[in-house]
Amino acid sequence: MKSSKTPTATAGLRVDHQRWRQRLDALIDTITPRFARRETARNAGAFVSGVLSSLETKNCWTMAELSGHATPDKLQHLLSRATWEADEIRDDLRAMIIDAFAEPDAVLVVDETGDVKKGTKTVGVQRQYSGTAGRIENCQVAVYTTYTRSKGHALLDRALYLPRSWAEDHDRRTDAGVPEDVEFATKPALATEMITRALDAGTPAAWDAGDEVYGSCPDLRTALQERQIGYVLAIGCNRKVDTVSGRCRVDELAAALPRRAWQRLSAGDGAKGPRWYSWAWIDTADTPAGGGYCSVLVRRNDTTGELAYYHCYSPAVVALAELVWVAGRRWTVEESFQTGKGLTGLDQHQVRTWTSWHRWTTLVMLAHAFLAVVTAAQRAAEQRNPSLVRLSVDEFRRLFVRRPCAHPAAVLPRLYVELVDLATTTPATRSHMPSKPQFKASINPIYGCSTRASHRALADQRCTATWPRRSACSRDCGHDPHGRRTRTA
C-alpha cells in the first residue's frame, strides 16, 4: 500500500548543528550583560537550553536534572531572587524579532490565553473563562502580542491579567509580590499598553488584528487611529455601526447585501492550503479625528454559511485584498501559543509570584523566538522545492535537539556506556567490579541522549536501580550502536 504522506522539507535540508548552536550562544551572550552576576547569566543559559530541549515536562526540577544540577535551587533563585529585570530581556527579545522579521507593513496581533491551575495562591488565578479550555476554569490569563509578517512571526510582548478580585485584595497582592503601582486593567487596556510600548520603541508596523474582545473596545480603536495604525478587529454580530442610512447592526447590513457584493479571496495559506472565503466590504459613516477610512468587513464560509464580522480602519485607501490578508494573519498568534506551549513550555511554569511569572514567560518567549528566527533563516537559505512541505518551527526544533552520533562513547551518557562495558565483561572479571558505578553522569543540556532514569541519577549523584532499555541515541535519532537492548541491573 502506498503512503499518502507528503514529503517534508527536511528531506533536502542541510542540517548544521554547529551553526545553530553558535546562534544560540550568540543569543545568550546578548542577554548576559542584563544580569548582575555571571553565575546568574549561566543559569539563564541553562534555563533557555532546558526549555529548548525535548523534555516532555519543563519545570525547574526537570531542567535542573538535565543541566546536571543536584537540586533546582539555582533555577528557582534565577526566577525569584536573583537581580535582573525581565523587561530588559523583553527589549532584547523585541530587538531580535525586529532584526529578523521587520517590514513596514507588519501586523501586531493581540490575543489572550489561559493556563489551567490548581489552588488560589498563584498570582492572577481565579475561576474565569479560558479560551484554551473552552469553558470557565480555575486559571491564569495573560495577554500577548505577536509580530507577524511574511518572513515569520513570534511572540513580542506579554502582560499578566490581574482580575479585580486580586487587584483589590491587599493581602493576596502582598503574598504574590504584585507591585504597588499595578492596578486593575482590562484585557484591551493591556493590549493597548503593549502596542503603545512597541510603537514607542520604533517597532515597524502598520496594522493590528485581534478577536472580538479587542474589537469591541472603542478606546483601543481610538488609540490605534491616533497612531495612524490600521486595524482589522473582529466584532460580534450584534454590534452597531453608523451608516448613511442610520445606525444598524452588522448582521442586518450583511443580510441586505446583493450577491454581486461578495468576492472570493484567500486569507492566506493554512495547514491544508489556501483558506478560501467569500468577503463583502461595507463603508461606514464613522469619521476618525485624525483622518482615515472606517468600514465593516464580512467573511462567509461558503461550506457552512457561517459569517464573521470585522471593524476596519486604514489611514489611507487600501484594497479589499489588503484587509483580507490582515484578517488572515490573526491565526499566527494561535500558532505562537501552540508552539510556545508545546515546544518551550510556556504554560508549564510552577511559579506563584508576579516576578517569577514574568521571568519565566520572558525567557520562554526568548527561546521560542530563537526557534522562529532560525527557522525563518533556514527557509531563506534553502532552495525552495514546491514538492516539499515548508520547514516548520516544530520540525526545526526536532532537528535542533537531535544531534548526529559519530561514536557511541562520545555522545551517550557515561552511565549507559559503562553499563554496556559491564555487561560485556566475563563473569570472573565482573565479580571484582562494583555492582553500581559511583559517578555523576554528564549530559549536554540540549543534545544529551538520556532517560528519566539517568536524570534521576544526576540528582542523586548515583546510579539508579533501573537502567535504560536501550540507548537514548536509538530513541532520539534511530542509531543503535550495539544492535540490541541493554540488560537491566
C-alpha positions in Angstrom: 0.0 0.0 0.0 1.4 3.4 -1.0 2.0 6.0 1.7 -0.1 9.2 1.3 2.3 11.3 3.4 3.6 14.5 1.9 7.4 14.7 2.0 8.7 17.2 4.4 11.2 20.0 3.8 13.8 18.1 5.9 14.2 15.6 3.0 16.6 18.0 1.3 17.6 20.2 4.3 21.2 21.0 5.1 21.5 20.3 8.8 24.2 22.4 10.5 24.1 21.9 14.3 27.3 23.8 14.8 26.0 27.0 13.2 22.6 26.7 15.0 24.4 26.2 18.3 26.6 29.3 17.6 23.5 31.3 17.1 22.1 30.2 20.4 25.4 31.0 22.1 25.3 34.5 20.5 21.8 35.0 21.9 22.9 34.1 25.4 25.9 36.5 25.0 23.4 39.2 24.1 21.4 38.9 27.3 24.4 38.2 29.6 25.0 42.0 30.4 21.4 42.1 31.8 22.5 40.0 34.8 24.3 41.4 37.9 26.4 38.2 38.3 27.9 35.8 35.8 26.6 32.8 37.6 23.1 34.1 37.1 23.7 34.5 33.4 24.9 30.9 33.2 21.8 29.7 35.0 19.7 31.8 32.5 21.6 30.0 29.7 20.8 26.6 31.3 17.1 27.6 31.6 16.9 28.6 27.9 18.6 25.3 26.9 16.2 23.4 29.1 13.1 24.8 27.5 14.5 24.2 24.1 15.2 20.6 24.9 12.9 17.6 24.2 11.8 17.2 27.8 8.1 16.4 27.9 7.7 18.3 31.2 9.6 21.5 31.7 10.0 22.8 35.2 12.8 23.7 37.5 13.3 20.1 38.6 13.5 18.5 35.2 15.6 21.3 33.7 18.0 21.2 36.7 18.5 17.5 36.3 19.1 17.9 32.5 21.7 20.6 33.3 23.5 18.4 35.8 22.3 20.3 38.9 21.7 18.2 42.0 18.7 20.4 43.0 16.5 23.1 41.3 17.8 25.8 43.7 19.8 27.6 41.1 16.9 27.9 38.6 14.5 28.8 41.3 16.8 31.5 42.5 17.1 32.8 38.9 13.3 33.1 38.7 12.6 34.6 42.2 15.5 36.3 44.0 18.3 37.0 41.5 19.0 40.6 40.4 17.8 41.2 36.9 14.9 42.8 35.1 12.6 40.7 32.9 11.6 43.9 30.9 15.2 44.4 29.8 15.3 40.8 28.4 11.9 41.6 26.7 13.5 44.6 25.0 16.3 42.3 23.7 13.7 39.9 22.5 11.9 42.7 20.6 15.2 43.8 19.0 15.9 40.2 17.8 12.4 39.8 16.3 12.6 43.2 14.6 16.0 42.5 13.2 14.8 39.2 11.7 11.2 40.0 10.6 10.9 43.8 10.3 8.8 45.1 7.5 6.9 48.5 7.4 3.5 46.9 6.8 3.8 44.2 9.5 0.9 43.2 11.8 0.7 43.3 15.6 -1.7 40.6 16.6 -3.1 40.7 20.2 -4.9 37.8 22.0 -5.1 36.2 25.4 -4.6 32.6 26.5 -5.4 30.8 29.8 -3.3 28.3 31.7 -5.4 26.0 34.0 -4.1 26.0 37.5 -4.9 24.4 40.9 -5.4 26.3 44.1 -5.8 30.0 44.7 -2.2 31.2 45.6 -0.8 31.6 42.1 -0.9 35.3 41.1 -3.9 36.1 39.0 -5.6 32.7 39.4 -9.4 32.6 39.7 -12.4 31.0 38.1 -12.7 32.7 34.7 -13.2 31.9 31.1 -10.3 30.2 29.4 -10.2 30.0 25.6 -7.7 27.2 25.8 -10.2 25.0 27.9 -13.2 26.5 26.1 -15.1 27.0 29.4 -14.8 28.6 32.8 -11.9 27.1 34.8 -9.6 28.0 37.6 -6.9 29.5 35.5 -4.4 32.3 34.9 -4.9 34.5 31.9 -2.3 36.6 30.1 -2.4 38.9 27.0 0.2 38.6 24.3 1.3 40.5 21.3 2.7 38.7 18.2 4.7 40.4 15.5 3.9 38.9 12.1 4.9 39.3 8.5 5.6 37.0 5.6 9.1 36.2 6.8 7.8 34.7 10.1 6.2 35.6 13.4 7.0 35.4 17.1 5.6 36.5 20.5 6.7 40.1 21.1 5.3 41.1 24.5 3.2 39.8 27.4 1.0 41.2 30.2 -0.5 39.2 33.0 -4.2 39.8 33.5 -4.9 40.6 37.2 -8.6 40.2 37.9 -10.4 42.8 40.0 -10.7 40.4 42.9 -6.9 40.2 43.0 -6.3 43.9 42.4 -8.5 44.9 45.3 -7.1 42.3 47.8 -4.1 43.8 49.6 -3.1 40.6 51.4 -3.1 38.5 48.2 -1.2 41.1 46.3 1.5 41.2 49.0 1.8 37.5 49.2 2.2 37.3 45.4 4.6 40.2 45.2 2.4 42.4 43.0 3.9 45.9 42.7 2.0 48.7 44.3 1.7 50.6 41.1 -0.1 47.8 39.3 -3.9 48.4 39.1 -6.8 46.5 37.6 -6.8 46.8 33.8 -9.0 45.1 31.2 -7.5 42.9 28.5 -8.0 45.5 25.8 -6.2 48.0 28.1 -3.3 45.7 28.5 -3.2 45.2 24.7 -3.2 49.0 24.2 -0.3 49.3 26.6 1.7 46.7 24.8 1.0 48.1 21.3 1.9 51.6 22.5 5.2 50.3 24.1 6.1 48.5 20.8 5.4 51.6 18.7 7.3 53.9 21.0 10.3 51.6 20.8 10.3 52.1 17.0 8.8 48.7 16.0 7.8 49.0 12.3 4.1 48.0 12.0 1.2 49.3 10.0 -1.7 47.0 11.2 -3.3 45.5 14.3 -5.5 42.4 14.4 -7.5 40.8 17.2 -10.7 38.9 18.1 -14.0 40.2 19.5 -12.6 41.0 22.9 -10.5 43.8 21.4 -12.7 44.8 18.5 -15.5 45.7 21.0 -13.2 48.2 22.8 -13.6 51.8 21.5 -10.6 53.0 23.5 -8.3 50.6 21.7 -9.6 51.6 18.3 -9.2 55.3 19.1 -5.6 54.7 20.3 -4.8 53.0 17.0 -6.4 55.7 15.0 -4.4 58.3 16.8 -1.2 56.5 16.0 -2.3 56.0 12.3 -2.2 52.2 12.7 -4.8 50.4 10.6 -6.7 47.5 12.2 -9.0 44.6 11.3 -10.6 43.6 14.6 -13.4 41.0 14.9 -16.7 42.1 16.4 -20.0 40.3 17.3 -23.0 40.1 15.0 -25.0 42.4 17.3 -22.6 45.4 17.1 -24.0 48.5 15.6 -22.2 50.9 13.3 -23.1 54.3 11.7 -24.1 54.2 8.1 -25.5 56.8 5.7 -29.0 55.4 6.4 -28.6 55.4 10.2 -27.2 53.2 12.9 -27.5 49.4 12.1 -26.4 46.0 13.3 -23.7 44.5 11.2 -25.6 41.2 10.7 -28.6 43.3 9.2 -26.2 45.0 6.9 -24.8 41.7 5.7 -28.3 40.2 5.2 -29.2 43.1 2.8 -26.1 42.7 0.6 -26.7 41.6 -3.0 -25.0 38.6 -4.4 -22.6 40.7 -6.5 -21.2 42.3 -3.3 -19.3 39.1 -2.4 -15.8 38.4 -3.6 -14.0 35.1 -3.2 -10.5 35.6 -1.8 -7.9 33.6 0.1 -7.0 34.7 3.7 -3.6 33.1 3.3 -2.2 29.5 3.4 -3.2 27.2 6.2 -2.3 23.7 7.1 -4.3 22.4 4.1 -3.5 25.1 1.6 -5.2 28.4 0.8 -8.1 29.4 3.1 -10.8 30.5 0.7 -13.8 32.6 1.9 -16.3 35.0 0.3 -15.9 38.6 1.5 -18.0 41.7 1.5 -16.9 45.2 2.3 -19.3 47.9 3.7 -18.4 51.6 4.1 -19.5 53.2 7.4 -20.1 56.8 8.3 -17.5 57.0 11.1 -15.1 59.9 10.7 -11.9 59.4 12.7 -10.5 62.6 14.2 -7.1 62.1 12.5 -8.5 61.1 9.2 -8.7 57.8 7.5 -11.4 55.3 6.5 -13.6 53.1 8.6 -15.6 50.1 7.3 -17.0 46.7 8.1 -15.7 43.5 6.6 -17.8 40.4 6.4 -16.4 36.9 5.9 -18.6 34.0 4.8 -17.7 30.3 4.9 -19.2 29.0 1.7 -19.4 25.5 3.1 -21.2 26.2 6.3 -22.6 29.6 5.6 -21.2 30.9 8.9 -20.5 34.7 8.9 -17.8 36.6 10.8 -17.6 40.4 11.1 -14.7 42.8 11.4 -14.4 46.5 12.3 -11.7 48.0 9.9 -9.7 51.2 9.8 -7.0 52.4 7.4 -5.2 55.7 7.4 -5.1 55.6 3.6 -7.1 54.0 0.8 -6.4 50.3 0.6 -7.7 47.4 -1.5 -10.0 44.7 -0.1 -7.3 42.1 -0.6 -5.1 44.0 1.9 -7.8 43.9 4.6 -8.4 40.2 3.9 -4.7 39.5 4.3 -4.6 41.3 7.7 -7.7 39.4 8.9 -6.0 36.1 7.9 -2.8 36.9 9.9 -4.7 36.6 13.2 -4.1 32.9 13.2 -0.4 33.5 13.8 -0.9 34.3 17.4 -2.7 31.0 17.8 0.2 29.2 16.2 2.6 31.0 18.5 0.6 29.8 21.5 0.6 26.3 20.2 4.3 26.1 19.5 5.2 28.2 22.6 3.3 25.8 24.9 4.1 22.6 23.0 7.8 23.2 22.3 9.1 25.5 25.0 6.8 25.0 28.0 5.1 28.4 28.0 2.3 27.1 30.2 4.3 24.6 32.3 5.5 27.1 34.9 5.2 26.2 38.6 5.7 29.7 39.9 3.3 31.7 42.1 4.6 35.3 42.3 4.4 38.3 40.0 8.2 38.5 39.4 8.7 34.8 38.8 5.8 34.6 36.3 7.3 37.5 34.2 10.8 36.0 34.3 9.7 32.5 33.3 7.4 33.8 30.5 10.1 36.2 29.1 12.8 33.6 29.0 10.5 31.1 27.3 9.4 33.7 24.8 13.1 34.3 24.1 13.7 30.6 23.4 10.6 30.4 21.3 11.7 33.5 19.3 15.1 31.8 18.7 13.3 28.8 17.1 11.1 31.1 15.0 14.0 33.3 13.8 16.4 30.4 13.0 13.6 28.5 11.2 12.9 31.6 9.0 16.7 31.9 8.3 16.9 28.2 7.4 13.9 28.6 5.0 15.6 31.6 3.3 18.9 29.8 3.0 17.5 26.6 1.4 16.3 26.5 -2.2 12.5 26.1 -2.2 11.2 22.9 -3.6 7.4 23.1 -4.3 7.0 19.4 -3.8 8.1 19.6 -0.2 6.3 20.9 2.8 7.7 24.2 4.1 10.0 23.8 7.2 8.0 24.4 10.4 9.2 25.5 13.8 8.2 22.1 15.2 10.3 20.3 12.6 13.3 22.6 13.2 13.2 22.1 16.9 13.2 18.3 16.3 16.3 18.7 14.2 17.9 21.1 16.6 17.7 18.7 19.6 18.7 15.7 17.5 22.5 15.5 17.1 24.2 13.0 14.8 26.0 10.2 16.6 29.6 9.8 15.3 30.6 7.4 18.1 28.6 6.0 20.9 31.1 6.8 23.6 31.3 10.5 22.5 27.5 11.1 22.7 25.9 8.6 25.0 25.8 9.4 28.8 28.7 7.8 30.7 26.1 5.9 32.7 24.9 3.9 29.7 28.4 3.4 28.1 29.9 2.0 31.4 26.9 -0.3 31.8 27.5 -1.7 28.4 31.1 -2.3 29.3 30.0 -4.1 32.5 27.5 -6.2 30.6 30.2 -7.4 28.1 32.8 -8.5 30.6 33.4 -12.1 31.7 31.8 -13.4 34.9 35.2 -13.7 36.6 36.1 -10.1 35.8 32.6 -8.8 36.7 32.8 -10.3 40.2 35.6 -7.9 41.1 33.7 -4.8 39.8 31.2 -2.7 41.8 27.6 -3.5 41.2 26.7 0.2 40.9 29.4 2.5 39.5 29.6 5.6 41.6 29.9 8.6 39.4 27.8 11.5 38.1 26.6 11.1 34.6 27.4 14.1 32.3 24.7 15.2 29.9 24.7 18.0 27.3 21.8 20.3 28.2 20.4 20.2 24.7 21.8 17.2 22.8 22.3 14.8 25.7 20.8 11.4 25.0 19.2 10.4 28.3 16.2 9.0 30.0 14.3 9.8 33.2 16.3 7.0 34.9 19.6 8.7 34.2 18.1 12.1 35.0 17.4 10.8 38.5 21.0 9.6 38.7 22.1 13.1 38.1 20.0 14.4 41.0 21.0 11.6 43.4 24.7 11.6 42.4 24.5 7.8 41.9 23.1 5.2 39.5 19.5 4.1 39.8 18.2 0.6 40.0 16.6 0.6 36.5 18.8 1.2 33.5 17.7 2.4 30.1 16.3 -0.4 28.0 18.2 1.0 25.0 20.4 4.0 24.3 18.7 7.3 24.1 20.6 7.7 20.9 18.4 4.9 19.5 15.3 6.7 20.8 16.1 10.1 19.5 17.9 9.6 16.2 17.4 6.0 15.2 21.0 5.0 15.6 21.5 1.8 17.7 25.3 1.4 18.1 25.0 -2.0 19.8 22.2 -3.6 17.9 20.4 -4.9 21.0 18.6 -3.9 24.1 20.7 -3.5 27.3 20.1 -5.8 30.2 18.6 -4.4 33.4 20.6 -4.3 36.6 
